[in-house]
Amino acid sequence: MAPDNRIAICPGSYDPITYGHIDVISRAAAMFDKVIVAVVNLPVRKGNTLFSAEERVAFVENATRELGNVSVEPFRSLVVEFARERGAKAIVKGLRAISDFEYELEMNQLNHRQAPDVESVYLMASAKYSFVRSSGVKELATFGGNIDDMVPSEVAAALKERLDR
């Protein structure tokens, strides 16, 4: 597939997908002709996931169903290789805080060394989602906290079921 500046990749572990993720994906979908949500199969930085890659892909597909130009795929390669294989010229990530920026700056430099033709695009988290992160949602769910305004209802139910075991 020939590179197209209008195709973007939104990579992440999505363990689980949150409304913050959905916000960034939706905004990216408005900016690009096609957005591929790339669900990393085995995240190196985050270790084992609570949900399998197949479950996470299904959650993302359900959460983005209304976005006609968004598709979801698992991946297990370098994100820049995945982007090139799909003809994407942009990797879109959301930023919530300084700690996100520091990590993403490092990743940007590493990715740029591997694929200078693939740009990184950063979207600032919307204020209402700036504190929402998957690990925080899982921690709240573990102790019975209310997560209904942070994740889709399907995800909230799956978290409750998984963490009750």
Phi, psi and omega in degrees: 000132180286142179301142180224123183296352184259009177251132180231153175250135172245091184274154175174172176276328179051049183244075001260175174293141179241170175296334174296316176299314183298322177300312181295316179299316180298317180292322176295321180298331177283341183264335186238155178292323181219136176236127176252115176278114184260111182265112183293132184293308180229093182295128180289314185291327188256356178071209182297147179259155177287321181249148178292164177301320181296318178294317181295320176299315180298317178300315181293317178302314180295321183287336184247013184307324183284350182265101187297338182257018180246131173236165184229133179217143170282156175212158181221021180246185171298140183298326179291327175294315178301315179300312180299317179300330182264001180076019181273146177246003182219143171245120183255129179227152176263147178238129179254318189214176179304321180298322175297316182300315181299314179295314183291328175299314178298314180296322178300315181295318178295315179297319181297325177295324181280325185211081182297345180274354179252117182273150171259133180238129183245133176248128177291139178299140172297145185308319184289346179245008187294341180257355185276123175220149184304316183294324177293321177297315179297320179295315177301315181297324180302323184256018174080015179290160180278119181242011186301331180266010182245335182219156174301153184302324178300319180290317179301316180295317180295321177297314180300314180298313183294319185278342177286343184290000000 
